[in-house]
Amino acid sequence: MSIPTEKFGQRVYGKWSGNPQGSKEAKHRCVVEVQARGTWAATQCRRLRGKGPNGEYCKQHAKMVLKK
């Protein structure tokens, strides 16, 4: 579980040499970057936001963040 850093107010997910631009943050999804099922690529969590600090996490990842 990781959270990409913000640059110019925007988070970018799945950056790598084959996709240097990555994918822009979907503002309605959880901010955590997770490994896509069945592949090595990283993507933004697909669950909806609304829990945890600033309401930026899904229910599952909010529990992980609050434990730390």
QUIJO-V590771 format. One record per residue. N is the residue number from 1. RES is the residue in three letters. OMEGA is omega in whole degrees, -180 to 180 (NA if undefined). Layout:
# QUIJO-V590771
N:RES:OMEGA / N:RES:OMEGA
This chain:
# QUIJO-V590771
1:MET:176 / 2:SER:178 / 3:ILE:-180 / 4:PRO:178 / 5:THR:180 / 6:GLU:172 / 7:LYS:-179 / 8:PHE:176 / 9:GLY:-177 / 10:GLN:174 / 11:ARG:179 / 12:VAL:-176 / 13:TYR:173 / 14:GLY:177 / 15:LYS:173 / 16:TRP:-174 / 17:SER:178 / 18:GLY:179 / 19:ASN:-174 / 20:PRO:179 / 21:GLN:-177 / 22:GLY:178 / 23:SER:179 / 24:LYS:-179 / 25:GLU:171 / 26:ALA:-172 / 27:LYS:-179 / 28:HIS:-179 / 29:ARG:176 / 30:CYS:-174 / 31:VAL:-175 / 32:VAL:175 / 33:GLU:-178 / 34:VAL:177 / 35:GLN:180 / 36:ALA:-178 / 37:ARG:176 / 38:GLY:180 / 39:THR:179 / 40:TRP:-175 / 41:ALA:178 / 42:ALA:178 / 43:THR:175 / 44:GLN:177 / 45:CYS:-176 / 46:ARG:-179 / 47:ARG:-179 / 48:LEU:178 / 49:ARG:173 / 50:GLY:-178 / 51:LYS:174 / 52:GLY:-179 / 53:PRO:179 / 54:ASN:179 / 55:GLY:-176 / 56:GLU:-174 / 57:TYR:171 / 58:CYS:-177 / 59:LYS:-178 / 60:GLN:-177 / 61:HIS:176 / 62:ALA:178 / 63:LYS:180 / 64:MET:-179 / 65:VAL:-178 / 66:LEU:177 / 67:LYS:-176 / 68:LYS:NA
